[in-house]
Amino acid sequence: MLTAERTVPTTCPYCGVGCQMDLHLQDGYIFRVSGRFDNQVNYGNLCVKGRFGYDFVHAPDRLGAPMMRASRDAAFLPAGWDEALDHTAQRLEAVRQEFGPDSIAFLASAKCTNEENYLIQKLARGIVGTNNVDHCARL
Ligand code: SF4
């Protein structure tokens, strides 16, 4: 049986329940995940996603940066966060100016924290001016 060189306490990334878990690492790789008992969220339990769904962490094709392309036919290339966010903000503003705020919709995610979902609806309602905001749990 493999023994962990290191154990890292963390929060499950899959949904807003926020189950507490330990990542067991050997040579920098996660080889096992176990639920933590010292909390009142999951008392050591994990669902199948939290318990077994960690292959993506070491996936070679995992995105490590925003991807942008110069035109519809161009290849996606890595970009910096400032560049990607500035471009997205400019495009959202251009669409809002031309077609109005209700031409834009925001889809949040169960993988986000409650705080992140709150901020998405604040962006939609407070900045863009639309109530078109929904959540992947209703799709
Ligand atoms: S273990 Fe399952 S229920 Fe718990 S946070 Fe992860 S996905 Fe959600």
Boltz pocket constraint, residues with backbone or C-beta under 6 A from the ligand:
constraints:
  - pocket:
      binder: B
      contacts: [[A, 12], [A, 13], [A, 14], [A, 15], [A, 16], [A, 17], [A, 18], [A, 19], [A, 42], [A, 45], [A, 46], [A, 47], [A, 48], [A, 49], [A, 50], [A, 51]]
      max_distance: 6.0
